[in-house]
Amino acid sequence: MIEKGKIKIIDKKDFNIKTSNKTIVKDIWEGALSSAKKVEERYGKENLIFDDFEWGMINGKLSALRWVTGDEWDNLDT
């Protein structure tokens, strides 16, 4: 979405909650890229490809963990 221009990278001072679905703060983006690189180096990029079934399993487990820690079961924020 960033490459297509649908999401813009902005400075923290320019953040506005009303447009937050179309922007990402530069510091957060850089941190996400850095973390992704560490995960790729640790596990290998070829081992980080999941099909729809595997993503469903991962999200189901995350939902269960969120429920155990007090969140609503049908919360889809995972």
Distance bins in CASP14 RR format, pairs under 12 A and 6 or more apart:
PFRMAT RR
TARGET T0000
AUTHOR 0000-0000-0000
RMODE 2
METHOD distances of the structure
MODEL  1
1 7 1 0 1 0 0 0 0 0 0 0 0
1 8 0 0 0 0 1 0 0 0 0 0 0
1 9 0 0 0 0 0 1 0 0 0 0 0
1 21 0 0 0 0 0 1 0 0 0 0 0
1 22 0 0 0 0 1 0 0 0 0 0 0
1 23 0 0 0 0 0 1 0 0 0 0 0
1 24 0 0 0 0 1 0 0 0 0 0 0
1 29 0 0 0 0 0 1 0 0 0 0 0
2 8 1 0 0 1 0 0 0 0 0 0 0
2 9 1 0 0 1 0 0 0 0 0 0 0
2 10 0 0 0 0 0 1 0 0 0 0 0
2 22 0 0 0 0 0 1 0 0 0 0 0
2 23 0 0 0 0 0 1 0 0 0 0 0
2 24 1 0 0 1 0 0 0 0 0 0 0
2 26 0 0 0 0 0 1 0 0 0 0 0
2 29 1 0 0 1 0 0 0 0 0 0 0
2 32 0 0 0 0 0 1 0 0 0 0 0
2 33 0 0 0 0 0 1 0 0 0 0 0
3 9 0 0 0 0 0 1 0 0 0 0 0
4 22 0 0 0 0 0 1 0 0 0 0 0
5 22 0 0 0 0 1 0 0 0 0 0 0
5 23 0 0 0 0 0 1 0 0 0 0 0
5 24 0 0 0 0 0 1 0 0 0 0 0
6 21 0 0 0 0 0 1 0 0 0 0 0
6 22 1 0 0 1 0 0 0 0 0 0 0
6 23 0 0 0 0 0 1 0 0 0 0 0
6 24 0 0 0 0 0 1 0 0 0 0 0
7 19 0 0 0 0 0 1 0 0 0 0 0
7 20 0 0 0 0 0 1 0 0 0 0 0
7 21 0 0 0 0 1 0 0 0 0 0 0
7 22 1 0 1 0 0 0 0 0 0 0 0
7 23 1 0 0 1 0 0 0 0 0 0 0
7 24 1 0 1 0 0 0 0 0 0 0 0
7 25 0 0 0 0 0 1 0 0 0 0 0
7 28 0 0 0 0 0 1 0 0 0 0 0
7 29 0 0 0 0 1 0 0 0 0 0 0
8 14 0 0 0 0 1 0 0 0 0 0 0
8 15 0 0 0 0 0 1 0 0 0 0 0
8 16 0 0 0 0 0 1 0 0 0 0 0
8 19 0 0 0 0 1 0 0 0 0 0 0
8 20 0 0 0 0 0 1 0 0 0 0 0
8 21 0 0 0 0 0 1 0 0 0 0 0
8 22 1 0 0 1 0 0 0 0 0 0 0
8 23 1 0 1 0 0 0 0 0 0 0 0
8 24 1 0 0 1 0 0 0 0 0 0 0
8 25 0 0 0 0 0 1 0 0 0 0 0
8 26 0 0 0 0 0 1 0 0 0 0 0
8 29 0 0 0 0 0 1 0 0 0 0 0
9 15 0 0 0 0 0 1 0 0 0 0 0
9 22 0 0 0 0 0 1 0 0 0 0 0
9 23 1 0 0 1 0 0 0 0 0 0 0
9 24 1 0 1 0 0 0 0 0 0 0 0
9 25 1 0 0 1 0 0 0 0 0 0 0
9 26 1 0 1 0 0 0 0 0 0 0 0
9 27 0 0 0 0 1 0 0 0 0 0 0
9 28 0 0 0 0 1 0 0 0 0 0 0
9 29 1 0 1 0 0 0 0 0 0 0 0
9 30 0 0 0 0 1 0 0 0 0 0 0
9 31 0 0 0 0 0 1 0 0 0 0 0
9 32 0 0 0 0 0 1 0 0 0 0 0
9 33 0 0 0 0 0 1 0 0 0 0 0
10 16 0 0 0 0 1 0 0 0 0 0 0
10 19 0 0 0 0 1 0 0 0 0 0 0
10 20 0 0 0 0 1 0 0 0 0 0 0
10 22 0 0 0 0 1 0 0 0 0 0 0
10 23 1 0 1 0 0 0 0 0 0 0 0
10 24 1 0 0 1 0 0 0 0 0 0 0
10 25 1 0 0 1 0 0 0 0 0 0 0
10 26 1 0 0 1 0 0 0 0 0 0 0
10 27 0 0 0 0 0 1 0 0 0 0 0
10 28 0 0 0 0 0 1 0 0 0 0 0
10 29 0 0 0 0 1 0 0 0 0 0 0
11 23 0 0 0 0 0 1 0 0 0 0 0
11 24 0 0 0 0 0 1 0 0 0 0 0
11 25 1 0 0 1 0 0 0 0 0 0 0
11 26 1 0 1 0 0 0 0 0 0 0 0
11 27 0 0 0 0 1 0 0 0 0 0 0
11 28 0 0 0 0 0 1 0 0 0 0 0
11 29 0 0 0 0 0 1 0 0 0 0 0
11 30 0 0 0 0 0 1 0 0 0 0 0
12 23 0 0 0 0 0 1 0 0 0 0 0
12 24 0 0 0 0 0 1 0 0 0 0 0
12 25 1 0 1 0 0 0 0 0 0 0 0
12 26 1 0 0 1 0 0 0 0 0 0 0
12 27 1 0 0 1 0 0 0 0 0 0 0
12 28 0 0 0 0 1 0 0 0 0 0 0
12 29 0 0 0 0 0 1 0 0 0 0 0
12 30 0 0 0 0 0 1 0 0 0 0 0
13 25 0 0 0 0 1 0 0 0 0 0 0
13 26 0 0 0 0 0 1 0 0 0 0 0
13 27 0 0 0 0 0 1 0 0 0 0 0
14 20 0 0 0 0 0 1 0 0 0 0 0
14 23 1 0 0 1 0 0 0 0 0 0 0
14 24 0 0 0 0 0 1 0 0 0 0 0
14 25 0 0 0 0 1 0 0 0 0 0 0
14 26 0 0 0 0 1 0 0 0 0 0 0
15 22 0 0 0 0 0 1 0 0 0 0 0
15 23 1 0 0 1 0 0 0 0 0 0 0
15 24 0 0 0 0 1 0 0 0 0 0 0
15 25 1 0 1 0 0 0 0 0 0 0 0
15 26 0 0 0 0 0 1 0 0 0 0 0
15 27 0 0 0 0 0 1 0 0 0 0 0
15 28 0 0 0 0 1 0 0 0 0 0 0
16 22 0 0 0 0 1 0 0 0 0 0 0
16 23 1 0 0 1 0 0 0 0 0 0 0
16 25 0 0 0 0 0 1 0 0 0 0 0
17 23 0 0 0 0 0 1 0 0 0 0 0
17 25 0 0 0 0 0 1 0 0 0 0 0
19 25 0 0 0 0 0 1 0 0 0 0 0
20 28 0 0 0 0 0 1 0 0 0 0 0
23 29 0 0 0 0 1 0 0 0 0 0 0
24 30 0 0 0 0 1 0 0 0 0 0 0
24 31 0 0 0 0 0 1 0 0 0 0 0
24 32 0 0 0 0 1 0 0 0 0 0 0
24 33 0 0 0 0 0 1 0 0 0 0 0
25 31 0 0 0 0 0 1 0 0 0 0 0
25 32 0 0 0 0 0 1 0 0 0 0 0
26 32 0 0 0 0 0 1 0 0 0 0 0
26 33 0 0 0 0 0 1 0 0 0 0 0
27 33 0 0 0 0 0 1 0 0 0 0 0
27 34 0 0 0 0 0 1 0 0 0 0 0
28 34 0 0 0 0 0 1 0 0 0 0 0
28 35 0 0 0 0 0 1 0 0 0 0 0
29 35 0 0 0 0 0 1 0 0 0 0 0
29 36 0 0 0 0 0 1 0 0 0 0 0
30 36 0 0 0 0 0 1 0 0 0 0 0
30 37 0 0 0 0 0 1 0 0 0 0 0
31 37 0 0 0 0 1 0 0 0 0 0 0
31 38 0 0 0 0 1 0 0 0 0 0 0
32 38 0 0 0 0 0 1 0 0 0 0 0
32 39 0 0 0 0 0 1 0 0 0 0 0
33 39 0 0 0 0 0 1 0 0 0 0 0
33 40 0 0 0 0 0 1 0 0 0 0 0
34 40 0 0 0 0 0 1 0 0 0 0 0
34 41 0 0 0 0 0 1 0 0 0 0 0
35 41 0 0 0 0 0 1 0 0 0 0 0
35 42 0 0 0 0 0 1 0 0 0 0 0
36 42 0 0 0 0 0 1 0 0 0 0 0
36 43 0 0 0 0 0 1 0 0 0 0 0
36 44 0 0 0 0 0 1 0 0 0 0 0
36 45 0 0 0 0 1 0 0 0 0 0 0
36 48 0 0 0 0 1 0 0 0 0 0 0
37 43 0 0 0 0 0 1 0 0 0 0 0
37 44 0 0 0 0 0 1 0 0 0 0 0
37 45 0 0 0 0 1 0 0 0 0 0 0
37 48 0 0 0 0 0 1 0 0 0 0 0
38 44 0 0 0 0 0 1 0 0 0 0 0
38 48 0 0 0 0 0 1 0 0 0 0 0
39 45 0 0 0 0 1 0 0 0 0 0 0
39 47 0 0 0 0 1 0 0 0 0 0 0
39 48 1 0 0 1 0 0 0 0 0 0 0
40 46 0 0 0 0 1 0 0 0 0 0 0
40 47 0 0 0 0 1 0 0 0 0 0 0
40 48 1 0 0 1 0 0 0 0 0 0 0
40 49 0 0 0 0 0 1 0 0 0 0 0
41 47 0 0 0 0 0 1 0 0 0 0 0
41 48 0 0 0 0 0 1 0 0 0 0 0
42 48 0 0 0 0 1 0 0 0 0 0 0
43 49 0 0 0 0 0 1 0 0 0 0 0
47 54 0 0 0 0 0 1 0 0 0 0 0
48 54 0 0 0 0 0 1 0 0 0 0 0
48 55 0 0 0 0 0 1 0 0 0 0 0
48 58 0 0 0 0 0 1 0 0 0 0 0
49 55 0 0 0 0 0 1 0 0 0 0 0
50 56 0 0 0 0 1 0 0 0 0 0 0
50 57 0 0 0 0 1 0 0 0 0 0 0
50 58 1 0 0 1 0 0 0 0 0 0 0
50 59 0 0 0 0 0 1 0 0 0 0 0
51 57 0 0 0 0 0 1 0 0 0 0 0
51 58 0 0 0 0 0 1 0 0 0 0 0
52 58 0 0 0 0 0 1 0 0 0 0 0
52 59 0 0 0 0 0 1 0 0 0 0 0
53 59 0 0 0 0 0 1 0 0 0 0 0
53 60 0 0 0 0 0 1 0 0 0 0 0
54 60 0 0 0 0 0 1 0 0 0 0 0
54 61 0 0 0 0 0 1 0 0 0 0 0
55 61 0 0 0 0 0 1 0 0 0 0 0
55 62 0 0 0 0 0 1 0 0 0 0 0
55 78 0 0 0 0 0 1 0 0 0 0 0
56 62 0 0 0 0 1 0 0 0 0 0 0
56 63 0 0 0 0 1 0 0 0 0 0 0
56 64 0 0 0 0 0 1 0 0 0 0 0
56 78 0 0 0 0 1 0 0 0 0 0 0
57 63 0 0 0 0 0 1 0 0 0 0 0
57 64 0 0 0 0 0 1 0 0 0 0 0
57 78 0 0 0 0 0 1 0 0 0 0 0
58 64 0 0 0 0 0 1 0 0 0 0 0
58 65 0 0 0 0 0 1 0 0 0 0 0
58 78 0 0 0 0 1 0 0 0 0 0 0
59 65 0 0 0 0 0 1 0 0 0 0 0
59 66 0 0 0 0 0 1 0 0 0 0 0
59 75 0 0 0 0 0 1 0 0 0 0 0
59 76 0 0 0 0 1 0 0 0 0 0 0
59 77 0 0 0 0 0 1 0 0 0 0 0
59 78 1 0 1 0 0 0 0 0 0 0 0
60 66 0 0 0 0 1 0 0 0 0 0 0
60 67 0 0 0 0 1 0 0 0 0 0 0
60 73 0 0 0 0 0 1 0 0 0 0 0
60 74 0 0 0 0 0 1 0 0 0 0 0
60 75 0 0 0 0 0 1 0 0 0 0 0
60 76 0 0 0 0 0 1 0 0 0 0 0
60 78 1 0 0 1 0 0 0 0 0 0 0
61 67 0 0 0 0 0 1 0 0 0 0 0
61 68 0 0 0 0 0 1 0 0 0 0 0
61 78 0 0 0 0 1 0 0 0 0 0 0
62 68 0 0 0 0 0 1 0 0 0 0 0
62 69 0 0 0 0 0 1 0 0 0 0 0
62 71 0 0 0 0 0 1 0 0 0 0 0
62 75 0 0 0 0 0 1 0 0 0 0 0
62 76 0 0 0 0 0 1 0 0 0 0 0
62 77 0 0 0 0 1 0 0 0 0 0 0
62 78 1 0 1 0 0 0 0 0 0 0 0
63 69 0 0 0 0 0 1 0 0 0 0 0
63 70 0 0 0 0 0 1 0 0 0 0 0
63 71 0 0 0 0 1 0 0 0 0 0 0
63 72 0 0 0 0 1 0 0 0 0 0 0
63 73 1 0 0 1 0 0 0 0 0 0 0
63 74 0 0 0 0 1 0 0 0 0 0 0
63 75 1 0 0 1 0 0 0 0 0 0 0
63 76 0 0 0 0 1 0 0 0 0 0 0
63 77 0 0 0 0 1 0 0 0 0 0 0
63 78 1 0 1 0 0 0 0 0 0 0 0
64 70 0 0 0 0 0 1 0 0 0 0 0
64 71 0 0 0 0 0 1 0 0 0 0 0
64 73 0 0 0 0 1 0 0 0 0 0 0
64 75 0 0 0 0 0 1 0 0 0 0 0
64 78 0 0 0 0 1 0 0 0 0 0 0
65 71 0 0 0 0 1 0 0 0 0 0 0
65 73 0 0 0 0 0 1 0 0 0 0 0
65 75 0 0 0 0 0 1 0 0 0 0 0
65 78 0 0 0 0 1 0 0 0 0 0 0
66 72 0 0 0 0 1 0 0 0 0 0 0
66 73 0 0 0 0 1 0 0 0 0 0 0
66 74 0 0 0 0 0 1 0 0 0 0 0
66 75 1 0 0 1 0 0 0 0 0 0 0
66 76 0 0 0 0 0 1 0 0 0 0 0
66 77 1 0 0 1 0 0 0 0 0 0 0
66 78 1 0 0 1 0 0 0 0 0 0 0
67 73 1 0 1 0 0 0 0 0 0 0 0
67 74 0 0 0 0 1 0 0 0 0 0 0
67 75 0 0 0 0 1 0 0 0 0 0 0
67 77 0 0 0 0 0 1 0 0 0 0 0
67 78 0 0 0 0 0 1 0 0 0 0 0
69 75 0 0 0 0 0 1 0 0 0 0 0
69 78 0 0 0 0 0 1 0 0 0 0 0
71 77 1 0 0 1 0 0 0 0 0 0 0
71 78 0 0 0 0 1 0 0 0 0 0 0
72 78 0 0 0 0 0 1 0 0 0 0 0
END
